[in-house]
Amino acid sequence: MSQNKKTHLLNKRDSQIVILESKEAKILLDLAKKTDEIFTLIRKNAGNSINIDKANNTIKAWNDFLIETSCYIKEINKDLNIEYLEPISIVLLKEEMKTLKQI
């Protein structure tokens, strides 16, 4: 990748530098890249080539999976006597999901 491309990517609002040590985290990063591609596509095509209900159900199921994954990581931390500070993105997602259930 060229230096200009790297600089451009780092200047994007959502860019992050990620340093990983574990195999599991590296796999999750690979999945995160694919997830970004897929859910960007779903949102762009909802109502066109993708049924809106199917798109919404897929997004909801994925969000439920993310929340459950966070809960599982919390349990692992508990077993290891390590404090788990839930990522703000998960806290906000939980609040969003609560709001959607109330509608």
C-alpha positions as CSV (number, residue, x, y, z in Angstrom):
1,M,0.0,0.0,0.0
2,S,1.4,3.4,-0.9
3,Q,2.3,6.0,1.7
4,N,-0.3,8.4,0.3
5,K,-3.0,5.7,0.6
6,K,-2.0,5.0,4.3
7,T,-2.0,8.7,5.1
8,H,-5.5,9.1,3.5
9,L,-6.8,6.2,5.5
10,L,-5.4,7.5,8.8
11,N,-7.1,10.9,8.1
12,K,-10.5,9.3,7.8
13,R,-12.8,9.9,10.8
14,D,-13.3,6.3,11.7
15,S,-9.7,5.1,11.0
16,Q,-7.9,3.3,13.8
17,I,-4.5,1.7,14.3
18,V,-5.0,-1.7,15.9
19,I,-2.2,-3.7,17.4
20,L,-3.2,-7.3,18.2
21,E,-1.3,-10.2,19.9
22,S,-3.8,-13.0,20.1
23,K,-4.9,-15.2,17.2
24,E,-8.5,-14.8,18.4
25,A,-8.4,-11.0,18.1
26,K,-6.8,-11.2,14.7
27,I,-9.6,-13.4,13.5
28,L,-12.2,-11.0,14.9
29,L,-10.5,-8.2,13.0
30,D,-10.7,-10.1,9.8
31,L,-14.4,-10.7,10.5
32,A,-14.9,-7.0,11.3
33,K,-13.6,-6.1,7.9
34,K,-16.0,-8.6,6.2
35,T,-18.8,-7.4,8.5
36,D,-18.2,-3.8,7.4
37,E,-18.5,-4.8,3.7
38,I,-21.6,-6.9,4.2
39,F,-23.6,-4.4,6.4
40,T,-22.6,-1.5,4.2
41,L,-24.0,-3.4,1.3
42,I,-27.2,-4.4,3.2
43,R,-27.9,-0.8,4.2
44,K,-27.2,0.6,0.7
45,N,-29.5,-2.0,-1.0
46,A,-32.3,-2.4,1.5
47,G,-35.5,-1.9,-0.3
48,N,-33.9,-2.5,-3.7
49,S,-32.1,-5.8,-4.2
50,I,-32.6,-6.7,-0.5
51,N,-36.0,-7.0,1.1
52,I,-36.3,-4.3,3.9
53,D,-37.7,-6.8,6.5
54,K,-34.8,-9.2,5.7
55,A,-32.3,-6.4,6.0
56,N,-33.8,-5.2,9.3
57,N,-33.9,-8.8,10.7
58,T,-30.3,-9.5,9.7
59,I,-29.1,-6.3,11.3
60,K,-31.1,-7.0,14.5
61,A,-29.8,-10.6,14.7
62,W,-26.2,-9.3,14.2
63,N,-26.7,-6.7,16.9
64,D,-28.0,-9.4,19.3
65,F,-24.9,-11.5,18.5
66,L,-22.6,-8.6,19.3
67,I,-24.3,-8.0,22.7
68,E,-24.2,-11.7,23.5
69,T,-20.5,-11.8,22.5
70,S,-19.8,-8.9,24.9
71,C,-21.7,-10.8,27.7
72,Y,-19.5,-13.9,27.0
73,I,-16.3,-11.9,27.2
74,K,-17.6,-10.4,30.5
75,E,-18.1,-13.9,31.8
76,I,-14.5,-14.9,30.8
77,N,-13.2,-11.8,32.5
78,K,-15.2,-12.7,35.6
79,D,-13.7,-16.2,35.6
80,L,-10.3,-14.7,35.4
81,N,-11.0,-12.1,38.1
82,I,-10.5,-9.3,35.7
83,E,-12.8,-6.2,35.6
84,Y,-14.7,-5.9,32.3
85,L,-15.4,-2.4,31.2
86,E,-18.0,-2.8,28.4
87,P,-17.0,-0.9,25.3
88,I,-19.1,2.3,24.8
89,S,-20.2,1.0,21.4
90,I,-21.9,-2.0,23.1
91,V,-23.5,0.3,25.7
92,L,-24.9,2.5,23.0
93,L,-26.0,-0.5,21.0
94,K,-27.9,-1.9,24.0
95,E,-29.6,1.5,24.5
96,E,-30.6,1.6,20.8
97,M,-32.0,-1.9,21.0
98,K,-34.0,-1.0,24.1
99,T,-35.4,2.0,22.3
100,L,-36.4,-0.1,19.3
101,K,-38.2,-2.6,21.5
102,Q,-40.3,0.2,23.0
103,I,-41.4,1.5,19.6
